[in-house]
Amino acid sequence: MSSRRKTPMRLQRISAATAALAALTTLATACEESPKPAPPAASPSASAPATASPAATGAAPATLAGAQAHVQQYTSCENLSTDPNDSRVPLSGFIGAGDWGITERGVCTDEKARGEIVLFLTPDMKAFQQAAKDHAAKLLAEGRDNTDLASRTVVGKTFALTALKTATAVSLVDPPNSDLRILSCNPNIFVPEGFKKEKALVEGCFLTDYVNSPDGQGSPHRGAVRDPSTEGAAKPGQPSTGSPGLPSAGSIAELKQLVSPHTVDCTKMTVTDEHIQSIDYMPVVDGPPSAWGVKQRAVCGELGGERRAHNLNWLDTVSDMKTLQAKAKAAQLADLKDDGRLKATASKLLVGTNIAVETNNANVRRGLYQLQFLYLNCETGFTAPAGHRLEKAQVDGCVLTNYERPS
């Protein structure tokens, strides 16, 4: 069919607002509420915890100033204050001296992460951990299953702290020589491969050097980029137990059935090799689909006419996935070259084994990740946080992932 373009207009870049993290509402839990993840498959790192942790055998400062000096080995902790009315301590829910085995409380500022650290002197660490367990158990019994999933409670031998910024928690527990650990008392916590899971002082809690965070700013990925082609048969479950594989379909009709209606609205679908785009929705494939390795192509959504085009997403069956990824890589790098960001109207390419979907709708992409589609990311130096998929693409310099950096 002949080539045509709908509404070819100069596009402006739109900066998406970055979603703010939810405030920490209670220091007693020292946890960050986050979306409940799917139950992971068992992994080697989630097996029985070890019998000892550096957090139980490390340095034992006897004063808050000593705890501050210990923290400063890993990140900044400036302007220590023991004033209970210090404005840097959030107003609600923060425990103080006399509770949880705490004898003193102070606050300092992590200037590197631009956040606060609330310090607790806890000579009776077992009492502190027991109180944390009791509080978590109470919340879990109330149905608050997210309790401690993104804990930022960090413990040593005689002191504990709450990091108000995820980056602070990572700085404290990530170094290989660190004797500090995250404390969590939720038995359903998933610890990815490559991270420690150690015994706490009370049953039902554990210590780890893994910082989980729903904003993607938690512990960095520690493993190599996974290459499913070298692992034999695909295995269901989380990345640490093997790749769940990628979806496939034998035709556009099968692809539509796979993604619609719950993920992509294909109530109106046009099967065509014509180049269809709009000012708000720019596909990845630009030009004749066959030159991109695309076998058959369709567009879902309301095409432009009397009213502006909206809700456009493209479905592809692919005869040459390597060609599609190579051309998509070139287009992505060209778009990133200007300011390091993709145009807000530019679609991202999510691929299966022999199918692909092009969309600039974040909600659609989230649904596609649940179907095991992965995004082709060719940013220089890109990596994914721990717990996300990071797999080999068919072109050098790119990876397949279900993680997107916040806009």
N, C-alpha and C positions, 0 to 999 in steps of 0.2 A: 504494500500500500504506500501511497505517497507520504512524505514526511511533512508534518505541520507542527507549529508551536502555538500554544494558547497563551495569550497575554505575556509576551516577552518584554519584561520591564526591568530596569535597573533595581537591584535589591539593596536594601539597607540592612546593616547588621543590628541585631537587637540583643542587648545584653539581658539575659534572664537573671532575675533576682535570686540570690542564694538563700535557700531556706535556713532559718536560724534553728539552732539546736534547742530542744525543750529544756527549760530550767530544771535544775536538780531540786526536787521538792522536799526531800528529806535526807538529811545527812545520816540518819540512823540506818537507812537502807543503802546509802551511798551508791545508788544505782541510777541508771538513765533509762526511762521507759523507751522501748523500741518496738517496732513491729515484730510479732512472734514469728520466728523462722520455721520452715518445715522441719520435722524431726529428721536429723541426720542419721545415716547409717553408722554403725559402729566403726571406729577407727583405732589404729594402734595407740594414738596419743590419748584416746578417751578411755583407755583400759585402767586397771587398778592403779591408783596413784602410788608414787614412790613413798618410801618410809621417812624421808627427811627432806628439808628444803633449806636453802641458804637463808631464807627469811627467819628460820628458827635458830640458826647457828651463827648468824652474822654478827655485825657490830651491835653493841647494846648501849647506846647513849643514855645517860641518866638525866639529861636536861633537854628542854626544848631547843636551846642553843646548840646542843650536841646533835639533836635530830636535824636541825637546819643545816649544820655543817655536813652531815651525811648526805642529805638530799642534794646539796650543792655539788657533790661529785658528779651528778648526772644532769642537773638542770639548774636554773637560777631560782633562788628563794630569798628574795630581798625584803628588807624592812619588816623584820619579824616583830609582831606585836602580840601581847597577851591580853590586851584590852577586850573584855567580853562585848563591848559595844562598838568595836572596830567596824566601820562601814563596809569593809571588804568581805565580811562574813554575811551571807544571805540571811534575811530576817527570819525565815520560817524553817522549823524542823531541825535545827542544828543542835546536836547533843553537846554537852560540855562536861566540865570536871564533875566527878561524882557519879557519872553514868558509865556503864559498859567497861568498868575497870580503868577509867581515864582519871589521871591525877592533875593534868594540866592541858589547856588548849591554847593554841596560838594560830596566827595566820601570817603568811608571807606571800609575796608576789613573784610569780614566774614571768619575768620580763620577756623571755624568749617566746613563750606561748601566749603572752598577754592575758594571763588568767591567774586566779588565786589558788593557794594551797592551804588547806586547813589542817594543822598538825595536832596530833594527840599523843601525849606521853602515856604509855600503857604498860607499866611494869608487869601487870598480870595479863599477858597477851591471851592466855586461854580464856579468861573471863570476857575479854573483848570479843573474841571469836564466837564464844557461846552466845553472847548477846546478839551478835550479828546473825547467827543461825536462828535464834528464837524469833527475831524480828522478821527475817525472811520467811520462815515457816508460817508465821501469822499471815503475812501478805499472800503467800501461795495458797493458804487455806481459804482466803477470801476470793480466790479466783484470779489474782493478779499474777498471771503466768510469766509476765515479762520481768519480774523481780530478779535483779542481779544479772540479767542477760548482758548488760553493758556496764558492769561494775567499774567504778573508778576508785574503789577503796584499795589503797596500797598499804601493805604491812611489812614491817621489819621485825626485829626481835623484841624491842621494848617500846616501839612507837608505831603509830599508824597515821595515815593521812587520807584526805579526800582531795583529789585533783579536780578542779572545776572545769578544766579543759582536757579534752581527749589527748591532745599533743603532749601535755605534761605527763599524763599517765604512761604514754608510750616512751617518753624520754627516760622515765624512772625504771621501767622494767625491761626495756628492750636490749640494753647493752649486755654482752655475754658475761661480763664480770659482775653484773648487778646482783645484790643480795636482797632486793626488794621484789615483792610479788603482788599481783592482784588477788584479792580475797573474794570468793564467790560462794554462796550457799544455796544455789539453785542446782538440783541434781541433773537437770536437763541441759546444762551448758554444753555446747559443742566446742571442743578445742581442736583447731585444725592441725594437720600434719606439720611437724617441724617445731611445735611449741611444747613446753613442759606442762605437765599436770601433776602436782605434788600434794602430798598429804598435809592437811591443816592440823591444828591442835585439837579440833573437835570433829567427830564423825558427822558427815553430811555437808561439810565444807571442803574446799580444796584451794590450792594456791597455783597460780599460773603466770607465765610471762606473756600471755596473749591478752591484748586489749581489744575487745569487740566494740564496734560503734556503728550505729545505723547510718551515720553520715559518711562512711567510707574513710574516715581519718584515723582508724585504729591501726593495729599492728600491720606492718608491711608484709607482703607475701614473701615467704622464705624459701619456697621450693623453686625448682626450675620450671620453665614453661612446659606444660604437659604435652606429650605427643601420643595421642591415643593409638596411632598406627603401630606403635611399638609395644602396646600393652595387651594385645590379644583382644578377646571379646570385651565389648563395653559392659560396664557394671553399673547397676542403678545406685543412686545415692549421691553423697557429697563428693566434691573433687578429690578429697584425700583417700577415697576408696576406689578411685578409677573414674574415667570419664563416663557420664551418663549417655554419651553419644549425641548425635545430631538428628533432627527429624528429616524425613524424606517424603516424597509424594511422586506418583507416576504421571500426574497431569495437573493442569490448572484447576480442574474440577475437584481433584483430591486435595490440592493445596487449599482451595477455598473451604472445603469441608473441615480441614484441619484447623484453620485459624478463625473461621467465621461461624457464628456471629459474636462469640464472647470476647474475642481479642481484636479482630478487624471487622468493621462493619462493611460487609459486602452485599448489603441489600441491593445496591445498584453497582453492578460490575460490568465493565466493558473490556472484552478481550480484543486486543489490537496491537499491532507493531508500530503504530503511529506514535510520535513523540508528544506526549501530553504533559503539560506542567502548568503551574499558575504562579502568580506573584507570591503566594503564601506557601506553596508546596512544590519544592524542587526535587525531582527524583535523582537518584544516583546515576542511573543509566542515561547517558546523554547521546542521542543519535540512534542509528539502527541497532536494535537489540541483538541481532545476530553477530555484530562486530564485538559485542561484549560477552559472547558465549551464552547468551540467553536463547533458549529454544522457543518458549512461548511466554507471552506477557499479557497482564491484565491490570487495569486500574480500578480500584474500588473507591466509591464516594460520589459526591455531586460535582459533575463537571461544570465549568463556567458557561454561562449563557446570559439570560436576563439578570441573574444574580451571580454574585462572586462564587467561584469554585471553593468548596470546603470539604474537609475530611478526606483528603486524597491519600491513598496508600497503594503501593504497587506490588503485585505478586508476580514472581518469575519462576518458571521451571528452567533449569540450567543444564546445558549440554557440555560446557567447558568451564568448570568452577575456577580453575587457575587463571584463565583469561579474565573472568569477571572480577576476581580479586585483584589482579594486576592493574586493570584499568580503574577500579574503584580506589586503589591505593594512590595512583597518580592524581586522581581528582581530589581526594582527601588532602594530600600534601599541598596541592595548589591552593586549596581553600584555607588551609592552616597557615600558609606562608605569610599572609598579610599581618595578622595580629595574634596568631596562635589559637584562634577559635574558629569553629565551624559557623557558617551563617545560621541564624536561627531558623531560617526557612529551608535549610538543606536537610535532606533525608539522610539517615544512617542506614548502612547495609547490614542486615541481619541474615545470616545464612544457615542453611541446613546442609545435608550432604549433596542434594541435587536440586535444591530450591532456595529461594531468597525472598525477603520482604524488604521494601524500601519505605521508610516512614520517618517523619520528623515529629511524631507524637510520642511523648515520653510514656504516657499511659499504655499505648499500644505496645511499645517496646517492653515494658514490664510484663505484659501478658505473654509476649513472645519468648521472653527468657524462661517463663514457667513451662513453655512448650519445648524448651531446650535449644531454641535458636540462639546463636551467639553473634555478637557485634564484631565486625572487622575494624580493628583499631590499628592505625599505622603511625600514631604519634611517636616521635623519637623519644626513647627512654621510658615509654609507658609501662607501668606495672599495675597489678590489681592488689587490693588489700587481701589479707589472709581470709580464707573462707569463700572467696569468689573463684569462678572458673577462669583459667588462663591457659589457653591451649594454642598449639601450633597452627598457623595459617598455611595456605598453599603458596604464599609469596613471602620472600625474605623481608624482614623489617616490619611485619605485621603480626598481630596475635588475634585470636578469637577470645572474647570475654563476655561475661554478663555483668560487668561493672562499668559504670560511667562516672567520670569525675563530675562533681557538682558544677553547674554552669556558673 
